[in-house]
Each structure stands twice: as structure tokens, then as C-alpha cells.
Amino acid sequence: MPTTIALVADPHFALQATGSQRCVRLPEARYLLQRIVEYVNITGGIDLLCVAGDIVVDDGDTRGALGIVKTILDKLPCPYVVIPGNRDQNRDAFAEIFPLPDHLDLPGLRVIPFADPTRAEGHAERSPADIERTERLCRDFRGRVVALQHTPLFPPDVGENCYGFVNAAAICAQYRRLGITLSISGHDHIGLPMLLDGSCSYLRVPGLCESPYPFQLATIADDGGCSFRTIKLRHDHPVHDCHTHSRFAYCCDDLDVAIERRLMDMLNIERVAVTEHSGHLFFTARDYWNVRDWHRGSPVRPPENDRSEAYLQHVKDMVASDPRFLSGLEVDVDRNGQLLINDRLRHNLDFLIGSVHFLDDPKAADAPELFLFMAEKLMATGVIRAIAHPYRVFTWDGVGCKPAHTFDTMVAMLKRYGVAAELSFHHNRPSPEFFRKCLAAGVKISFGSDTHSLFKLGFFNPHFDFLRSIGYDGDFQDIALRL
């Protein structure tokens, strides 16, 4: 069975943007790593993640920085291997947090990681003990073998090797003799396409720390053939994120306007709509999540809990700080079709989306009809530009079943009212059938991250993959709702 490995090199995560080492330092690398972990979780079918060194730039709290990276990687659904690079100078701290395994086995595949010492002039040297370890681990193993090192390794006179191994010829001869399938390196941030030497594929993974902030997927076939795909976290074309949140959300994680602006610059995010949950502005967290009163149509909105004016000022300040932000609201609706919004919000915000967050019982026989009723009440107002995460209310985190018999009716309503369907992966697994119908009907697609955490801002790589997987082969700009 083929094995797919996610490959990351040189995050250069640093707690501070400045320090003593003269190199790229990227505090935002934590958000890039979180995006990669989220991608692996959403995509599925990825068997292993390898990080090829230079995890952190060692200045100050090395253990703290490495601990942050470990917390991120521990959310992976698959095993991972992390090796040190030349920037990971506190090897004791590194070994405590990321102990180097002798090897790691997957079905039909063995990974051998190395922590080769680097000389003062920048070259590395494979030790006799590690050369012997390679012999031992390959001697009786009948599957495919992957070698993981930080310093670029290529056969002499084959690849550009200015930072290579002083004993590269001996190492590559060993790889050729033992039939090693794939050799993975990092260090040189430019990366290099695969080079083949005998049956061994050599790959230098580009650095995550430099634009376009890439990582790669390597798929190794049963016969040892390797194919590669590069995924860039900076978008080739400007994107608009039509659904994000703020510190007013009770479910907000780590949102920070200054960091959002930096990520917009880094990742080619042209516009961001700030669309707070309307119910969070009128009720306490306890009363909102309880839903028994407001969802069933209670008119009581205690004035002491009303934060709508404070929110209006907050988004006004955001827009003043950066006109790429757009003031908006995610409008809740109760089971009677009444919208949770007041006139001040309705007339002073620029972009409204609607959401059906709750049903009496999503499994009830009449739940699909209630959903359609509530969704149409939102659309019929004429002010709602998109329906957020349609049908998620039936299948939180993909658990449950979306009522496919209502898709045609929902698509017809979206088309009639000129409302977009939001494509979202926030606790959601969108229906391919529903979005094929939307595309066929000419319904616009709203790209929404539903950002509650910084790393999700404008993170649309899964969205693009999804649309390609359901057969859309055109320009995403042609189908996207624009702000």
C-alpha cells in the first residue's frame, strides 16, 4: 500500500522577532505549523509527518519554544518524527522534548532519522556509529526505507551541495547499496526537486520559514517510486475571508488584531470580514449556549448583557486600523424565524452572514424542514450575503447525516435570493453533492475560515482541494463571493 508523508523543513520558530543568531526568525511559524496539522487532520490519508530540522532559533527560552511546537504536533492524527538542525543548538533541551528514535516503522516502511553534527564551516559529517546503525536497520528489513537528515545530502556532482556532508560520497554509496528508497533533507530554504541515484530518490524540502511558506507531500508506492506535491501556505492569488470572529466571541481562542494584520501580509489575504455571533452580543455565554429560551423565541434580551455597542466600536476601530477589515455579523435565528439583531447593528455593519446554529433535535423527522424554514427567513431579509456552514447543524465534526433530500430546495433558495453558500471546514465536513449542485446552479461560494484561532485566518488550502476533488477545474475567483 502506498505511504504518504508530510514533509516540513526549517520552521525557524522564535519567540521573539530579534535575537543574537543572524538568520530568519519567524514568530508566526507556530501558526504555519498549526495550519499544516489542520490540513493533515482535514485531508486524511497522511501516514506520517517529518520535520527536517531547524525547528526553533535558539535564543532564550528554548524549552518553551520547543514545547509550543510539541503541543502543536501532538494534535496530529498520525505519528511524527522531528530531528534537530544546526539552529537547534541546545541539543539537551531538544532531546528532552523530541527524543530521537532509533527508527520508526510503518506498514511496509521504515524511517531512519539522523542528528548529524555540524562543523564550524557549515558542513555535516555522518558518524561511524550512524553509518553502522543504517547497516543494522536495513540488513533484515524487506520494506521501503526513508532516511531523514537536516543537512542537504546528494551524490557528489549530482546536486548543489554547498552545505553538504564531508562524507557524502560514502553515505550515498551506502544508500545505493542498501536500496534506500528516499533521502529527505532540509537546511537550504530554496529546496530542490527530486534527484534520482539508482533506486534512491533525493529530496531537499524547501524552508517553511520563507515565502511562500511551503510544505510537501511525498507518496511512496509499493515498488519504491516516489511522487511529490508542494503545498504553499501563501496563496498565489489574493483571497477574501468572509467569516471570522473577534474577542467578543465566547469561543474565541487567541485572536489578536495586530497578528491578524501580519498574517494577512504574509499569506496574501486581501480582505477579512469580522462577523461576530450576534447572539453573543445579547446574551451571557451561559444563556446563549443553553439556547432553551432564545432559540424558542423568548423576546427577553437583558439590557445589562447587551454588548452590541461595544462590538460596533471594536469593529470600527479595526477598520480604522486597517481598511482590509470589513465590519460584519454572523446573524443567529430562532426556531420561529426571528433574527437576533437590532437596528443599530443592521444599519451600521457592512457585511452580514446568517447561520442556523441550533435545532430542537437535529435527528427529528421534522428537523430538515425546520432548517429550511430558518434558512429562508435569513435569506428573505435581503441583507444576508451568505449562509454560513450550511448543514453543519446536522453533522458536527462530520458525525451524523446531512439531509440530502433537501439539497435541491436549499440550492434553489440560495439562487432565488442571491445568497452565497459558505464552504467551511470549522467543525464541519462539507457535502460534495451539495456543493456540486451549488456550482451547477451558479450559486456563489463564500470562502469562510470561521476563524476563532489565529492560525485559521484565510486558511483555504482544504477548500481549494475540496473544490478540485468534486470536479471544479476553473478559476476560484470566478465562483468566490468577494467582499
Summary of the structure (lengths in Angstrom):
residues: 483
radius of gyration: 25.4
end to end distance: 44.5
largest distance: 78.3
contacts: 1612
relative contact order: 0.10
helix: 33%
strand: 22%
